[in-house]
Amino acid sequence: MVDGNDGQRFDRLPATDAERTVDGRATREAVVDYFADRFGIPPETFDDCTFWEKGAGKIWIYRGEAPTPLEIEAIGMTCLRTRQEHWKPTTDVVQRFGGHATECVIDLDREQARRFAAGEDQTLEWWDGDWGYLIAAHEVAGESEALGVGLYVHGELRSMVPKGRQRDLEP
């Protein structure tokens, strides 16, 4: 095992704290627990997935196995930012796995969803759930679909949809 973070290399997350060799590196257990505790996503949702760190705290998810370390450009999709006070899930992982979430999902009506997709912040005083990062969702064809990550603080939902992915949807 190679010690230290390297922005050019993917290292598989250790399964548990006991297997950690790099200070501050998240573990597979911690990542799966985060999605279960914060969003109610069942841990078995990630049974076929491996988690990787590239650089400091940029976690990627990959369905399958690969040798570690890997010196490649990308593997799977970005998943989570962990080297900050509050872990932040990515839009990609929320859109892919958010349908499994039962907690911290804020259901938006059509106009709210339109504004969220456009990257607009909006006042939503009615939310009585947790503050912090949420999954913003909207009903499409009778099913709740995850739109992306929102940050809810002080009665305001801030869209975290990356600029390049924001869309101006018709009202």
C-alpha positions as CSV (number, residue, x, y, z in Angstrom):
1,M,0.0,0.0,0.0
2,V,1.3,3.4,-0.9
3,D,0.9,6.0,1.8
4,G,-0.2,9.6,1.3
5,N,-2.6,11.3,-1.0
6,D,-1.7,11.8,-4.6
7,G,-3.8,13.9,-7.0
8,Q,-2.8,11.7,-9.9
9,R,-3.6,8.3,-8.3
10,F,-6.8,6.5,-7.1
11,D,-6.5,4.6,-3.8
12,R,-9.2,2.3,-2.7
13,L,-10.8,3.4,0.6
14,P,-9.9,1.1,3.5
15,A,-12.8,-1.0,4.7
16,T,-12.6,0.2,8.3
17,D,-10.7,2.5,10.6
18,A,-8.4,-0.4,11.6
19,E,-7.2,-0.7,7.9
20,R,-6.6,3.0,7.4
21,T,-2.9,3.9,6.5
22,V,-3.5,7.5,5.4
23,D,-4.5,10.0,8.1
24,G,-7.8,11.6,7.5
25,R,-8.8,9.2,4.7
26,A,-12.5,8.2,4.9
27,T,-13.3,4.5,5.1
28,R,-15.8,2.5,3.1
29,E,-17.7,1.9,6.3
30,A,-17.9,5.6,7.0
31,V,-19.1,6.4,3.5
32,V,-21.8,3.8,3.5
33,D,-22.8,4.8,7.0
34,Y,-23.0,8.5,5.9
35,F,-25.5,7.7,3.1
36,A,-27.5,5.5,5.4
37,D,-27.6,7.9,8.3
38,R,-28.1,11.1,6.4
39,F,-30.3,10.0,3.5
40,G,-31.7,6.6,4.6
41,I,-30.1,4.8,1.6
42,P,-29.8,1.1,2.6
43,P,-26.2,0.0,3.0
44,E,-26.8,-2.9,0.7
45,T,-27.3,-0.4,-2.2
46,F,-23.5,-0.2,-2.3
47,D,-22.7,-3.9,-2.0
48,D,-21.3,-4.1,-5.6
49,C,-19.4,-0.8,-5.3
50,T,-15.9,0.1,-4.4
51,F,-14.9,3.6,-3.2
52,W,-11.7,5.4,-4.2
53,E,-10.0,8.6,-3.1
54,K,-8.0,10.7,-5.6
55,G,-6.3,13.7,-4.0
56,A,-7.5,14.8,-0.6
57,G,-11.1,13.9,0.1
58,K,-12.4,13.5,-3.4
59,I,-14.3,10.2,-3.2
60,W,-15.3,8.3,-6.3
61,I,-17.7,5.3,-6.6
62,Y,-17.1,2.4,-9.0
63,R,-19.3,-0.6,-9.6
64,G,-16.8,-3.4,-9.7
65,E,-13.3,-4.2,-8.7
66,A,-9.9,-2.8,-9.7
67,P,-6.4,-3.1,-8.4
68,T,-5.1,-0.4,-6.0
69,P,-3.5,2.1,-6.5
70,L,-4.6,3.1,-10.0
71,E,-2.9,5.9,-12.0
72,I,-5.7,6.7,-14.4
73,E,-7.7,9.8,-15.2
74,A,-11.1,8.5,-13.8
75,I,-12.9,5.5,-12.4
76,G,-16.6,5.4,-12.0
77,M,-18.1,8.7,-10.9
78,T,-17.4,11.4,-8.3
79,C,-19.4,10.6,-5.2
80,L,-18.5,12.7,-2.1
81,R,-16.2,15.5,-0.8
82,T,-15.0,14.4,2.7
83,R,-12.1,16.7,3.8
84,Q,-14.3,19.5,4.9
85,E,-16.5,20.2,8.0
86,H,-19.7,18.7,6.4
87,W,-19.4,15.9,3.8
88,K,-21.0,16.9,0.5
89,P,-22.5,14.4,-1.9
90,T,-22.1,15.1,-5.6
91,T,-25.0,15.7,-8.1
92,D,-23.9,12.6,-10.0
93,V,-24.3,10.3,-6.9
94,V,-27.5,11.9,-5.8
95,Q,-29.1,11.5,-9.3
96,R,-27.9,7.9,-9.5
97,F,-28.7,6.7,-5.9
98,G,-31.1,9.3,-4.6
99,G,-34.1,7.2,-5.6
100,H,-33.2,4.9,-2.7
101,A,-33.3,7.8,-0.1
102,T,-35.9,8.0,2.6
103,E,-34.5,10.9,4.6
104,C,-33.4,14.5,3.9
105,V,-35.3,14.5,0.6
106,I,-37.1,17.8,-0.1
107,D,-39.9,17.3,-2.6
108,L,-40.3,20.4,-4.8
109,D,-43.3,21.4,-6.8
110,R,-42.9,22.2,-10.5
111,E,-42.0,25.8,-10.1
112,Q,-39.6,25.1,-7.3
113,A,-38.0,22.3,-9.3
114,R,-37.7,24.6,-12.3
115,R,-35.9,27.2,-10.2
116,F,-33.7,24.6,-8.6
117,A,-32.6,23.2,-11.9
118,A,-31.8,26.7,-13.1
119,G,-29.4,27.1,-10.1
120,E,-31.6,29.6,-8.3
121,D,-31.7,29.9,-4.5
122,Q,-35.2,30.1,-3.0
123,T,-36.9,30.7,0.3
124,L,-38.7,27.6,1.5
125,E,-39.8,28.2,5.1
126,W,-42.1,25.1,5.1
127,W,-39.2,22.6,5.3
128,D,-39.1,21.2,8.8
129,G,-36.4,18.6,8.2
130,D,-32.6,18.8,8.8
131,W,-30.5,21.7,7.7
132,G,-27.5,21.0,5.6
133,Y,-27.1,19.0,2.3
134,L,-30.4,17.6,1.0
135,I,-31.6,15.7,-2.0
136,A,-33.9,17.9,-4.0
137,A,-36.6,15.8,-5.8
138,H,-39.6,16.3,-8.0
139,E,-42.3,14.0,-9.2
140,V,-42.0,12.9,-12.8
141,A,-44.4,10.4,-14.3
142,G,-45.6,9.4,-10.8
143,E,-42.2,8.8,-9.4
144,S,-40.0,11.0,-7.3
145,E,-36.8,11.8,-9.2
146,A,-33.7,13.2,-7.6
147,L,-32.7,16.5,-9.2
148,G,-29.5,17.2,-7.3
149,V,-28.0,18.4,-4.1
150,G,-29.4,21.4,-2.3
151,L,-28.1,23.2,0.8
152,Y,-30.8,24.2,3.2
153,V,-30.0,26.9,5.8
154,H,-32.0,29.6,7.5
155,G,-35.2,28.9,5.5
156,E,-33.4,29.0,2.1
157,L,-32.7,26.2,-0.3
158,R,-29.5,26.8,-2.2
159,S,-29.1,24.9,-5.5
160,M,-25.8,23.1,-5.7
161,V,-26.4,22.1,-9.3
162,P,-23.1,22.8,-11.1
163,K,-23.2,25.7,-13.6
164,G,-22.6,23.5,-16.6
165,R,-25.5,21.2,-15.6
166,Q,-28.1,24.0,-14.8
167,R,-31.1,24.1,-17.1
168,D,-33.7,26.7,-17.9
169,L,-36.8,24.5,-18.0
170,E,-40.1,25.9,-19.3
171,P,-42.7,26.8,-16.6
